[in-house]
Amino acid sequence: MQEFDIVIIGFGKAGKTLALKSAAKGKKVALIEKSKKMYGGTCINIGCIPTKKLVYQSHLSKMTPTYSYAQSIENKNKLILALREKNYQNLIQQPNITIFDGKASFLDSKTICIEGEEKLQIKGEKIFINTGSKSFIPDMPIKSKKVYTSTELLDLDVLPTKLLIIGGGYIGLEFASMYANFGSKVSVLIRKNQLMPKEDEDIAASVEACLEKMGIEIIYEAVPISIEDEDEKVKISFDKEGRTNHILGDAVLFATGRKAYTEGLNLQKAGVAINNQGEIITNEFLRTNIENIYALGDVKGGPLFTYISLDDFRIVFDLIFGNGKRSVKNRPAVPEVIFLDTPLACVGLKEKEALAKGYEIKIAKLSAEAIPAARVLNNTQGMLKVIIDAKTDLILGASLHCQNSPEIINIFSLAINAKQSYVVLKDMIFTHPSMSEAINDLFGNIK
């Protein structure tokens, strides 16, 4: 039986980075991946990279009608294949890393069974679970072959004339915006009576206005009951205000969230504890209740972002090779982005969160229409909003619904984490014309 210093289950961001850096330190590393189509993890193969590539391609399609949806899918596939191969080669060329293709399951807290082309067992001094998450589909009658998760829809090479989306979270709204740009008629069914309830009302209203301008239909208080094929269409039956309604489309996307992927790991044989949502429970250093076993990335719950997975790597790497001072408790402010036609990027506290925490605040807002660069880029939709601690002049949070916001938000993250007064950004000299120079005018609105 082969023995390793470190065994990593899953080829995601945290796992592959930990493998490379640990091997460079002289550790003998095993990395187990059940599918050759998942080298590099969720982000590269079925998550961030392919979806954002299609978001970009959908903009090209909108501007150039001859640029087809099928071409976009083909370009996306080429990119994935290239990145998948690059990730594999990065690891396989390292002499201290052994990659095992197969399904991993625990036999005890230090022994892993791998079922691939052959069945074998290995031992690991430290074991890191990095198996990610998968799409969650609510329990309901489904009698249709036109129902997809985000993973499956990414491989559909025929554009649905009408796309029905169940769920109004990040995934649902990103796909709504993307497919509307490609030319689909899109309807989004949301259980609640408002869009993006975690956002401040003015920001949510700004996003809603943009979606409506794109022709996206949002059906509120819609609780799906069943899905079935009807002639050449697919029909969703849903409850709204006590009455059963129906809507027809060509494809249905379930965007109802994701859940930790632990199937087949036999965590109970290792004694690893999970919570009621099926997520692996970890402490602030990402160690499970079993001392030599850790969980990284989506499988432990929390924000499901690739850059959180990367920071998980930093925490455990510091614990193993450093001074062990990094933890989830001292993780800096984490920016979030939803890649809509006009993207929304946020960091820190919303207005309602700051008030709930008892802060005395100052608020500044700026319409994207007032930004010269927005006119240059031909997108004046949206608004910028920032929350300031009135007592300290520190930035508590920012919400940017405007062109280039995924880049600009990092400036606010840096200022928040560095505990800089908003005046520093207010008086900073930015290039012109740029979207970031709007920060001058935004903070200039604070009296």
Beta strands, then each sheet from edge to edge (+ up, - down):
strand 1: 2-9
strand 2: 29-33
strand 3: 97-101
strand 4: 103-108
strand 5: 111-115
strand 6: 119-129
strand 7: 133-135
strand 8: 142-143
strand 9: 147-148
strand 10: 162-166
strand 11: 185-189
strand 12: 217-219
strand 13: 223-230
strand 14: 233-240
strand 15: 243-249
strand 16: 251-254
strand 17: 258-260
strand 18: 293-295
strand 19: 336-338
strand 20: 344-348
strand 21: 361-367
strand 22: 383-389
strand 23: 395-401
sheet 1: 3+ 2+ 1+ 6+ 5- 4+
sheet 2: 3+ 2+ 1+ 6+ 18+
sheet 3: 7+ 17-
sheet 4: 8+ 13+ 14- 15+
sheet 5: 9+ 16+ 10+ 11+ 12+
sheet 6: 19+ 20- 23+ 22- 21+
end
